[in-house]
Amino acid sequence: MFKVLVSDPISDLGISLLVEASDISIDKKVGLSEDELVAIIGEYDALLVRSQTRVTERIMSAGKQLKVIGRAGVGVDNIDLDAATKRGIIVINAPDGNTITTCEHTFAMMMALARHIPQAYMKTVGGVWDRKSFVGVELRNKVLGVLGMGRIGSEVAARAKAFGMEVYGYDPFLTQERADKLGVRLASVEDVVRDADFITVHTPLTPETRHMLGKDQFSRIKPGVRIVNCARGGIIDEQALVEAIDSGRVAGAAFDVFEEEPPAPEHPFLKHPKIIVTPHLGASTIEAQENVAIDVSEQLLHILRGEAFKNAVNMPPVPADVLAKLEPYFSLGKKLGSFAVQMANGPVKEIAVTYAGDLADVDTQPLTRHIVEGVLGFHLGSDQVNVVNAMHQAKTRGVNIVVTKSQASKGFTNQVSVTIRTDKEERLVAGTLLNGFGPRITQIDRFPVDVEPQGHVVLVSHHDKPGIIGRVGTLLGNNDVNIATMQVGRSIVGGAAIMVLGVDKGVPKEVLEQLTSLPDLNKAKVIHLF
C-alpha cells in the first residue's frame, strides 16, 4: 500500500482516482503547520497540495519515504524544487487543467468588450434605459490576432473560426505546417498589429514578451482594435494602452491580469469607461479546479506504480556515474541552446545536437534535455519549460529533436554542437569545457571562436576589412556601451567574418540599427546569456 497525504482543500471528485485505488491509502489533513507536517510526513509516499501548503526543505528532509509531490494547479512556487531534486522527489503539476476554462474566459471577455455588456448592465440596473450609447461590433468577418499559439491560444483560434473570424497566429515555434493544420494564417507580431480587429495574448511572460505590445506597436496599430489579456500581466504595457485608448487609436480592452496584483486603487484600468477588468478568473471554474486535481492524481498514481508519467517540473533521478560525467556540461548545454535560438530567424523546426569525443560513449539524454530547455526556454520562460518537460514541450510544438554522436571532436576532449533549423535558415553553435577556463563557445556557424557564454553578447556579421573593428568600438563607446571582451572569427582573409563582443549591458535597438548601417557590416544582434 502507498500512503498519500492531502494537505490542502481538494474536492473528493478530484481525488476519486486515489480514493478508489486498491493500492492507495489516503489521508486528508488540511491546515497543518510546518511542525505538524514534519511530525507526520515520514510515513507517506506522496504529498498532494494546492497553493496553501508550503513544502519546505525541512518537510522533505523528514519525508524519508516521500517519492512524489503533486501540485493540483500550474504554479509550483510554494514547493522548494531544488530540495526536491536533491532528494530524488519528483514534483508534478497540472498544466493542461485550465486550458479550456481560460480559453472560454477569453471569449467571455471578448464578447463583453465587443458588446459593452458590463457598461450597459451598470447603466440599466441604475435605472437608465440607454440603447444608443452601447452600439457594438460583430465578431464575424473580423480578424483575430492570437499572440501565442500554445495550448490556450490554439483553443481560442479554433473557437474564433466557429464565430466566422479570420485568425492570424503568431508564435516563435509556429511553423507553416502547423498553422495550416490549425487553419490559421501564420503571422508576425507586425502583421497582427497592422491587420487585427481583435488581439488576444496567450504567451508566457519572459524578457522577450514583456511589453510586446507597447508604445511603438500602438503607434502603428489598426485603428479601432480591441485588446484582450487573460494570460499574464506585463505582456502589454498598461500605461501605453491607456494612452492609446484615450487617443482613440484603440477602441477598448478587457484584462483579467495585471502587472501587479491586486492592482492599486488608483490604477487607471479600474475606472476607465472603455476597459473591462476581472480579478484573475481565467482558471476559476468548478471544472478546472476538479480537472487539475484529477490530472495530478492520475500522474501521481503512475509514479507510485512505476509507470510512465508526464508533467514533472524537476529533474528526475539520474544514475550517479552518468550524472558525474554530464553534470559539468548542463549549464553549457542550456546556454548553447539559448545562444543558437537567439541567432536564428523564423520558427524552430528542428534542434540537431551532435556529441563528439568521450561524450559519444555516454547516455546523453539528460544533457539533451538541458539543451532543448535552453532553446525553448528563451521564448517560453522557466515557468513553462524545464529539463523534465522540455522534450514533451518540443513534441507538442512540432519541433523535431535529432541527436548524433561522433568520436571526432576537432581537437577537444569533448564537444557539443547545437544546430537550429527554421524555415528560413540553419544556425550552429558549438562548445566545450576547457580545464582552467570552464565553459567556452568554440564555433559559431562555420567560424572558430573562443567565447565565454555569459552575460550580454553582441554578435556582428561583417566583411573582413581594415578599420571595421575600430568603427564598431567607436560607435558603441559613443553610446556608453562598454566592451568587456572581443573575439573575431573568419574563414579567409578579406571574406565573411563575425565579431563577438561581450558588453556590460544590453544594447538599445537604435544602437543596433546604427551598427548595421556601418560600411561592410551586415547584421548585428544582441544575445543574452544568464
N, C-alpha and C positions, 0 to 999 in steps of 0.2 A: 504493500500500500504506500502511495505517495501522499504526503501531508501538505496541504495548501492553506495558507493563511490569507484571508481577505481583510485588509485593514482600513479600507475606505468604503463609503456607501456605494454599492453597486447593486443594480436590480437583480432579483432572483432569475429573471429570464436571461439576463446577460451571462450569468454563470451556470446556467442549467446544464451545459455540457459537463462541467466539473461535478456538479451535484449528482448527475445520473451515471457518471463513470464508475465502474465497479472497482477500479484500482486507485481511486482517489478518495481521500478523507479530507473534508473541507471544513474550516472554522471561519466564522465571521466575527471579528473583534474590532469594532470601529472606535476611533478616538483615542487610541493608545499613545502614551507619551514615549519618548525615545527610550527612557529607562525601562518602561513596561515591555516595549518591543525587544529590547536587548535580553530581557529576562526569559522570554519565551521562544525567540526566533530559532534557537538551536535545534528544535525538534522538527522544523519544517523544511520541506524540499523546495517549496516555491512560495513567493510572496506576490500578491495581486493588489495593486494600488490604483488610485486616480491621482489627483493633484494635492490632496491634503497631507498625506504621509510623506515626510522627508526621509528618504532611505539613505542614511549616512554610512560612512566607513565603519563607524563603531557598531552599527547594526549588522553590517555584513560580516564583520570580524566575529561576531557572536553567532552568526548563521553558519555553523560548521557543516551542515548538510545542504545549504542553500545552493540550488543549481540554476534557478531562473527567477528573474523579477519581471512581472508583467505590468505594463502601464496601460490602463484602459483609456487611451487617448493618443494624441500625437506627441506633444511635448514631453520631454524627459528631464527637464531642468531640476526636478525635485529628487533625482536619483544621481548619486555620485558614480558616474560612468567609469572613471579611472580606477576607483576602488573595486568596482565590479569586475573590470577586465583583469586586474592583477590577481583576483581570486578565482578567475575562470567562471564567473557567474554571468550567464547570458541575460541581457536586458532586451525585452521585446516591447514593441508598441503597436498601434493600430492605425497606420497612416491612411488607409482606404475607407475607414468607417464613416468619415464625414464628407465624402466626395459628393454624394447626391444632395445632401441637405444644404451644403454650401452652394452648389450649383442652383438649387431651387431658390435659395435666398437671393442669389444674384439676379434671377429673373423677377422675383418679387420686387426687388429694388428698382430694376429697370422699368417694369410696368408702372410702379408708383411714380417714377420720375417722368415717364412719358405722358402720364395722365394726371399729374398733380394731385394724387389721391390724398396724401396727408394734409396738404394745404386746404383742399376742398372739404375734407372731413371736419377740420377745425372750424372753418367758417360756417359750415352747415349746422353743426351742433351748437355753435354760438348764436344761432338764430338768424343768420343771414343766408338768404337763398340767392346765390350768385352763380349763374351759369356762364356768364360772359368772360369772367377772369381766368377760367381754367380750361381753355381750349388746348387739347393735347395733340400728340402726333401718333401715327400708327407705327408699329414695328415692321409691318410688311413692306417689302421692297427697299428697306433701309440697309445700309452697310454696317455690320457689327465688326469692330476690330477687337480681336482677342489677343492680348499680350500675355503669353504663357500658355502653351498647349500641352500641359501635363494632364493629370487625371481630371481635375476640375475643369480646366479650360476646354478639354475635348468634350466633356459632357455638356458644357454651356453651348459649344458650337453645334452639337447635334440638336439641341432643343431650339436654337436660333433658326436652324434650317427649317424646322417644323413650323415656325412662325412666318416663313417666307422671307427670311433675311438672307442677304449675301454675306458670307463670313470671310474676313481676312484673318489669317492666323500667323502670329509671329512667335517663334521660339528658337533659341540658339541650336536646338537639336532637331528641329522640324525639317525633314527632307522633303523633296518634291514628291517622292513616292508615298510617304505617309500622309502628306497634305491631300494628295489625290484620293487616298483611301478614306480619309475623313470627310472629303467633299468640301474642302476649304481652299481658298486661294492663298498660296504661300506668299507672305508679305514681309517687308521690313517695318521697323518702327516708323520710318518716314512715310511709307505707304499708308499705314494706319492713320497717322496724323493728318495726312493730306486728304484721304478719301472717306474716313469713317463718320457715320452719323451718330453712332454709339461706340464707346470704348469701354471695355471691361478688362481689369488686370488680374492675372492669376499666376504671377511669378513669386518665387521666394524673395525675401528682402536680403540683398547682398550689396557689397560696394558698387557692383555694376548696375544693379536695378534701382538703387536709391535715387529718387527724383528722376526716374527715366522719363517722366512727363513733368517738365519744369518750364521756366520762362521761355527758353529757346523754342521748345515744342509748341507751347501755347501761342507764340507769336506767329506760327505758321499753320496752326490747326484749322480744320474746316469750320467755318462759322456755323454756329447753331448746334455743335456737337454736344452730346450728353455723356457724362463720365460716371462709371460705377467702380467702386473699390470694395470688394469683400475678401481681399487677400491679406495684405499686411500694410499697416501704416508706414508711411515713408516712401512708398513706391512713387507716389505722386506728391509733388511739392505743394503743400496745403496753402501757403500764402500766395504762391503764384496762381493757383487755381482760383482763389477768391478774387484776385485782381482780374483774371481772365473772364470770370462771370460778371463782375461789376462793369467791365468794359463792353460787355455784350458779345464777346467772342465765343464764350461757352454758354450754352442755354441753361445748364443746371448740372447738379452732381448728386450722387447717392453714395454715402460712405457707411460701412459697417465697422471700420477700423480707423484708428488714429495713430499719429506718430507717438503720442504719449497717452496712455490710457490709465484711468479715465481722463478725458480732456479737461483742461482748466475751465472754470465757469465763464471766463471771458473769451473762450475760443470762438473765432469768427464763424465757424460752421453752425454753432448751436442756435443762432438767431437769424441766420440768413434765409430769406424767403425762397431762395432757389436751390437750397441744399437740404437733402433728406438725410437723417442720421439714425442709426440704431446702435445699441451698445454691444457690439461684437457678438452677434447672434448667429453667425454663419453655421456653427455646429450644434446649435441649441434646438434639437428636436428629440422627441421621445425615441424615435427610431435610431437616430445617430448615437445617442447615449447607450442604447442597447447594442447596437451593431459593433461599437468599439470594444465593448465587454465580450461579446460573442467572438469577435475576431481574435482577441488576445487570449481568450480561454482556449480556443482551438489550437493556437500555436503553442501555448503552454503545455497542453496535452502531448503534442508531437515531441517537444523537447524532453519531457519526463520519460516518454516511452522510447526515446532513442530514434525517433523518426525524422524525416526531412522537415525543415521548418523555414519560415521566411520572417522578414520584418525585425530581425535583430539589429540593434543600434550600437553594439560594441563589438570588439574583436573576439571571435570565438577562440578557444584554446588551440595553440599550435604546438606540435612536438618540440621539446626543448632543444634537440640538436638542430632542427630546421630553423627554429627561431634564432638561435645563436648565430647562424650564418647569414640570415636575411635581415634581422632587425637593424643592423647598421645602415642598410640600404633603404629602409622605409621612408625616411624623410627625403632622401634624394629622389626616390621614385615618384613621390607625390609632387615634388617641385618640378621634375621633368615633365610630368603630365600637365601641370598648370602652365608651365612655360610654353609647351608645344601648342596648347589650345589657344593661348593668348596670341601666338604668332599667326594662327590660321584664320582665314576668312571663309565664311559660309558654314552651314550646318554640318556638324560632325557626322560622318557616315561610318568611319572605321577607325579604330585605335589598334595599331600594329606595334607589338613590343618584341624586341629581339634581345635575348640574353646571351652574352658571349663570355668565354673564359670559364672559370670554375663554376659560375652560376648555372652553366648549362647542365651540370650534374645534380642540381638541387630541385626539389619541388617548389617552384617559384610562384605558385598560385597566391600565397599571401602577399607577396610583393606586387603582383599584377593588380591585386585589389587596391593597393595604395596608389598605383599609377592611375587607374581608372577613377579613383576618388579624386585625384588631383585634376583630371580632365573635367569631370562632371561638376565637381565642387565649385569651380570658378564661376559657373553660371547658376548653379542651383543652391549653393550655400551649404554650410555644415549641418543645418537643421534638416536638410533634405537627403543628403548623401553622406555615407561613411564607408569604412573599409568592409563592413559586412554586407550592406545592401547595394554597394556600387555596381556589382555585376548584374543584379536584378534591375537596377535603375537603367543601366545601359540597354539591357534587353527590351524593357518596356518602351524605350525611346528609339528602338530600331538601330542602335549603334553596335556594329559588329566588332568583336574582340578577336584579334589574331596574335598568337604567341609562337615565336620560333626560337630555336636555340642553335648556337654555333660555338665551336671550340676556338675559333679565331677571334681575338679580342683587340686587334690593332695595337699591340704593344702594351696593353694594360692587363693586369691580372683578371679583372672583370670589367665589363662594360654593359650598360643598359641603354638601349636605343628606343625612343618612342616616336612613332610616325603617326601624324594625324592626317586623315584623308577626308576631304569635304567634296562637295560637288563643284568647287572652284579650284582647289589646289591640293598639294601634298606638302606638309612641312615636317621636318625631322629635328629632333634634339637628342643628344646622347650625353651620358655622364658616367662617372666612376667615383670611387673613393681613393684618394691618394694618401699614403702614410705621411702623417705630419701636417697635412693640409685639409683633410676632410673631404666633403662632397665637392666635386668640380664638374662643370659642364665642359665637355671635351670637343663637341661638334655641334654646329648649328647649320642645318641643311647640308651643303657639301663643304662647308668651311671649318677647318680645325681652329679651336679656340681653347682658352684656359680661363674659365669664369667661375667665380663663386656664386652659387644660386641663392642669393639673399637680397632682400630689400627691393629698392626701385631700380629697374634696369631700362635704359633707352637702347633699343635695337635699331640701328641705322643701316639701310641698304644703299650702297653708293658705288660709283666708279673709282677705281684706284688711281687717283690723280694727285699730284703735289698740291699742298695747301688746304685740302678739304678738312683734314683733322683740325687745323687751326681755325678755319671758319666755323666749324661746329662748336669748338670750345669757346670761341669768342661770343657767338650768339647765345649760348647757354649762360655764360658768365654775365653778359649784359642783362640777362633776365633773372639774375640772382639764383641760378641753378648751379650748385657746386658739384663738380665731377670728383668722385672718390677713387674710381678705378677706370681703366680703359683697356680694351683688347681690340685688335684688328685682325680679321681673318680674310685671306684671299687665296684664290687658286693660281692665278698667274699675274705677273706684273702688268699693271695697266688695265686689268679686266674687272669683272664684278667683284665686289668685296663687301664685307659687313664690318660695322663698328659696334662694339658692345660697351656701353658706358654705365657704370654704377654711379648713381647720383643720390644725394642726401634726402631728396624729397621728390614728390610727384611733379611731373612737368605739365603745365597747363596746356589745354588744347590749342590755344592761339600760338604758343611757342612751338608746338609740333608742326603747325601749319607754316611757321616761318622756316623751320628746319627743312621741310620738304620743298620749299621754294629756292633753296640754295643751289647753285650750279653743281651738276654732276651727282646730286643726291636724289635717290628715287623714292624711298619710303622711310618713315620714322614712326616707331611705335613704342609706347611705354608698357613695360611688363612688371607686374607687382608680385613679389615672392616673399611670403611671410609664413 
